[in-house]
Every structure is written in structure tokens, then in C-alpha cells.
């Protein structure tokens, strides 16, 4: 067995991408526009093009003088993501894109169309420093944090792909590459851009945004104070410290009780139900007694609808010793939780035939 990777909580210091319109607050946009020698109202025009019209080609900015369009685009809308490869599955309803950043770092995003919504799964880091042994991204290590705009651009791209059909992304999940809470400032900045009303942002409902974490307790506590009622998703994957120390190494910093307490406190403060993410791995964490233990751990905090368990069938990576649970074990796990009054669903898996687990496309790209 290979030696476990170290936890990395601080991003390596690398060059930063060029500043983008989506990195700025509305006030900073006006200041930047004026500093560039333009009237402040141009900021509102640019925001309307970017967030409402999804237009980054200056040739389409017909309400701006032709003489200033190119310079404004160059100054405020540099290209941050360059498409390397796109794969589709589920009759075109799932689109996974591999992006190359300015420094050749690779990240992935996934667009998923459902009958009642369109969800964008975005990356918050290039790689990940949480070192979870079953995760393709975690085994690749952490390259750097993404900027606020690099995150927002993934969502903009998703909505742009849907534009011809009159659709837009209305759900965003921070469940792609990286640990969102380890890039907290950029992630919260991006969330604020997503939920800000047009034309200053994408005008999404905060209830349509889910931020996941493996359990960085101080940041979970901070998120509860932001005043943005996003859904918190805790990637638990084991109800006991002995196993979780192995599967989710951050557990050696903040154990099961501490992360569950932080999740409960988030639900108490925000009145938003927390999602417990639990990947079912064959003969590792899918035993019936662990379902019983998970129910016990969650019910200990009360039964006022604060939590929901989201079971995720394992999407194995090539050459990995980790694989999906047997169907009978999955069904027994679900039955045990339901019998104890714990709300539970099994996630509808998407994109298995296109290297659906985060990090797989990047791992294959030379």
C-alpha cells in the first residue's frame, strides 16, 4: 500500500490569474471603470452584458462606443478558462468539461440537466490537499486555490451552453475538485456573485447553492455567520473516528463529534437542513452496523429535521482498490437508516461512462 499523502490546508504560493470583472464588488467595478477614464455607468452596462446577457465578446456590446469595447474587454474580461476536452453522457444531459488555467493547472466542471432543474458542479481548487485515499483529486495533491472569478466563470460557461434553449443554471454545488472551505474567501466571494441580483450578479437563490466540506470546523462556523442561507453538505463517509481517520484524514484535526456538532449548529443558526454526504464503499463503510451507528450519531442531536443523509454509490477510479457497494448492502444501509427515522436518499449518479468522478479527466490528461 502506498504511503498516505499529507494534509495540505494552505495553498502553495503560485502566480495569480489576471483580475477579472467577477473578482470585483459592484463598488470596485465602478471605481475601476472611473480609474480607466470612463463614466461610472459603464460598470452597470458591463455587468449587464456579463451576468445577464452572458456576453463576453465585445463585438456584442452594442450599447457601448465601438472605440472602447476592445480596451474594456482586455482590461476586465480576460479569458480565464480554456477548454481542453468536453465529454457528454446521459443523452447529452450531463456535460463534463476539463479546463486549462493560465498556469496550465487543470480543473473540471460538470453541467447536469434534470427535469426540474439545471445543476452546475464546480471546482474550487486545482487539485485538493485533503488526501482522501479513495478520491482521484485527493490523490493528485493540491496545486493552488482558484480565484473568485475562475469559480464564477464555470457557472457562466454552463449558462452560456444552455442559452440557446432559454435555460440557465439554477443550482450550483461546490462538489468538484478541491475543498471549498480551504479556499474560503474566494468561495464565499463567488457565492455572493451567484446570488447578487442582476445586473450585479447572476440572481440565483441562495437555496440553490450547496457548499460542501470534509469538515473544516472553523470555516463551517464562519459560514453560519455570513447571512447567506446556502445548503451545507458535510462529507462524512464514516460514523466512527477509527475509520474516518483513514478515509477522511482531516478527521485527525476535527473528529466526528466536532464536525457533526458544527453541522448541527449551522442548521440551528440558519434554519437550513444539512446534507450528510456518505460514499458507500464495498466492505469498508457500508456494513449494517455502521448504518446503525450513523443513525445514532445524528439522532443524538435531536430529530427536528436538521439533517438528511445523501448516500453516494462509489464511482471507482481505474486501478483503485475502492469499489462500489453491493446492491443488497446499499439497500440494507438505507433500510436501517429509515427504520431509525433518519431521512435518506441515494444520489442519482451521472456520467459514469465519462470518468464521472472529479479528478479523473485531469488525471488522464498528460
N, C-alpha and C positions, 0 to 999 in steps of 0.2 A: 504494500500500500504506500502511495506517495506521501511525502511529508505534508501536513496541513499548512495551508498558506496563513500568513499573519494577518490579523485585523488591521485595516488602514482607515482611521477616522478622519485624518486630514488629507486633503487632496494634494498631490505633488504640485509644486510650483512650475507652471509652464506658461508660455505666452498666451495672452487672451485674444479672443476673436475681436474683430473690429466692432465698434459701438454701432448699435442698430436702433431704429425707431422704437422697437419693442423693449429696449433696455431702459427707456426713459419714462418718467412720470409725465402726466399732462403739463405740469408746470415746467418741467425740464425741457419738454418739447418746444414750448413757446419761447423759453429763454434761448434755446439752441437756434431756433429759426431767426430770432431777432439778432443773435450774435453773428449769424451768417448774412445779415444785411437785408432780411425780408420782414414784411409786416407779420404781426403775431397771428393773424387769422389764417395764414398759410398752414400753421400747425394743425388746425382743425380740418383743413382740406386734405392734408396728407393722412391724417388719422382716418378720415372717412374713406379714402382710397384703400388704405391698408386693412383696416379692421372690418369695414362694412362691405366694400367692393372687392376685397381680396386682390387688389390690383397693385403689383409692384413694377410693372413695365411703365416707365414714364411716358411712353407714347400714348397711353390710355388716360393720362391725367389732363384731359382736355379743358378743364376749368382753370388750369394754371398756364401762365405765359409759356410758350414753347421755348423761349430763350433760357428759362430757369429750370426746366424739368430735369435735364440730364445732371446738372450740378446738385440738385436736391436729392436725386436718386443715389448719386455717388456718395454724398455725404451721410445720408440717413438710411439707405436701404441696401447695404452691401449684401452680396449673396453669402449666406452662412452655411447652407446645406447643399451639397452636390450629390445628386442621385447616382449611386453605383449600380444598384440592382433592385428590381421590384418583382415580387412573386405574388401570384393570386391563388386563392383556394375557395372552396365553398361556393362554386359557381360565380366567382367574382365578388362575393360579399366580403371576403377577407383579403386585404391587400397589405403585404409586408414590404417595407422599404428599408434598404441599407443605405446610409448616408455617410459621405466622407466630409469631414470638417476641414477648416482652414489649415490645420496642423497634421492632417492625414489620419486623425483619430476617427474611429468608426462608431456609429450608433444606429439603432434601429427604432422604427415606429411601426405600429400596426393599426390599420383602419378596419373596423368591423361594423358591417351593416346588419341590423336586426329589424324585425318587422315594426317595432315601436320606437327605435332609437338608432343613432349612429354613434359609436364609441371609438375614441382615439386612445390607444395605449402609447404613452410617450416615455422616452428615456430622460433621465435627469443627470446622468453621469456617463462618461465614456469608460466602460468597464465598471467594476464595483470592488470595493475594499472590504466587503463583509465576509468573504471567504467561505460561504456556504458550500459544502462539498458536492452537493447534488445539482448545483446551478452552473450552467455554462458560462454565464457572465462572471460569477464569483470566482471561478477558476482561472479566468483571464487576468485577474487583478485590476487595479484602478489606474487609469491613465490621467484623467482630470475631471473636474466639475464642468458641466455645461453652463453657459451663460443663460440669463433670463430669456434673452431673445432666441437663442438656439432651441430652447424648450417651446416657446410660443410658436416659432416657425414650423415645428412639426404639426401643430394643430392647424395653422393656416394652410399648410400643404394639404391636409386631409379635407378641409372645407373646400379648397380650390378644386380638388378632384371631384367633388360632389356638385359643384356649382351648376354644371350643365343640366343636372336633374332637378335643380331647385332645392337641393338638400344642403344641410350644414351639419357639422359635428355638434352634437348637443350633450355628449358625455365625454369626459376626459378622465382617464385613470393613469396615475403615476405608478405604473407597474412594469415599465420597460426596464432598460438597463440602468443599473445604479440604485443606490439607497437614497431616496428623496430627502430624508431627514439629515443626511450627511452633507447635503448641498442646500441647506435650509433657506438661506437668503434668496438665492435665485429661484427656488421652487415657489416660495411664497410670493415673490415678485411676479412670477409667471401666472400664478393663480389670480392675483389681483388684476392682471391684464385680461385674463379669461372672463372674469365676472364683471369687470367695469362696463357700464352701459356704453352703447355706441354713441359717438364715434371714438370714444377714448379707449375702448376695449371691445372684446368680442360679444359682450352682452349675455353670456351664459349664466344659468342659475348655479349658485354655489352648491346646490344639492345635486347637481350633475357632475361634480368633481370629486374624485376619490384620491386621497393621498395615502400611499402605503408606507410601511416601515417594518423593519425586523425587530424594532424595539429600542430606539434611542430615546430613553425616558425623558431626559431634559427637554428635548425638542417636542416630544408628544405633549408635554406640559405647556410648552410655549405655544404650540398650535391652538390649544384650547383658549388662549387669551387673545387671538388675532381678530375675533369678531367675524370670521368667515365660516359659515356652517357647512364646511366640506365634510364628506364621509371619511372617517379614519379607518384604514384597513391594517390590522396587525398580522404580520406573517408569523404565526406561532409555530406550526408544524410539529410540535410535541408538547404534551401537557406536564412533563416532568423534567426537572433540571438535568438529570443524568443524560437523557437522550438529547435534549435541546442544546446542551453544551456542545455536542458533536455536530448536530445538524445546523445549528444557528449559533456560531461562535460568539456573537455579541452577548449571548446569554451568560457568559462568564463575567460580564460587566454588570448587566441588569438581568436578574433571574426571572423565572416565570411569574412569581408573585408580584414582583415590581412592575413588570410590563403589563400584566393584567390589571393591576391597580391603576396604572396610568391610563389605560384604555377606559376603565370604568369611570375615572374622574373626567376624562374627555366627554364621555356620554352624559355625565351628570351636569357638567357646565354648559354644554352646547345643546343638550336635548336631542342629539343626533345618535342614532344607533350605530354602534361599532361593528365592523365586519372582522371576524377571525378567519384568516386565510390558513388553510391546512392542506398541504400537498400530501396525498396518500401514496406512500412508498411501500412496495411489497415487502412484507416480513420485517419492516423497520419500525414504522409508526402506525400501522393500520390494524393492530390487534384489538380485539373487542375490549380488553381491559383498559386500553388507552382511551377508547371512546368513553368508557365509564369515568375514567379519571378526568378527561376533558370536561365532561358534564359537571362533575363535582367542583372542579376549579372555577368554572364560570358561574354556576348556581350559587356559590358561596357569596358572590357579590349581590345577590338579590335577583328577583325574577320580574323586573318591571319593564321588560322589552328593550333592555340596553344593548343586547348583543345578538348577533346572527353568525352562525358558522357557515363558511363557504368552503366546501371540500373540493379539491382540485385534483383530477386524475393526473398522475405523473406523466410528463411528456419527456421520455428519456432521450438523452443525447448519445450520439454514436460512441461506442466503446465504454460507456458508463456502466458501473455495477449497480446503479439505481434503476429500478423499473417500476411500472405501474402495478397497483394492487390488482388482485383477482376480483372479478365482479362480485363473487359471493362475500368476500371480505369487505368490499366497499358497501354493499347493501346491509351487512350486519352492523357496520360502523354507523351508518345512517339510522338504522332501526334503534340502536342503543341510545343515540342522542335524542331522537324523537320521543322514545319511551320515557325519557327523563325530562321532557318538556323544553328541550333546547331547540330553537328554530334552526333548521339546517337545509341547505340545498347543495347539489352537486353542480359545479360550474359546467356550462356548455363549452366544451373545448373546441377551439378553432385552429386551423392552419397546421395540423399535424404533418401533412404532406409537403409543407414548405418550410421545414425547420422552424416550427412554430414557437419553440421555447426561446426566450430572449437570450441573445448572445450567439445563437447557432449560426446565423448568417455571417456575423462578424468573425466568428471563429474559423469559418471556411474560406474567408477572403484572404488571399495572400498579399 
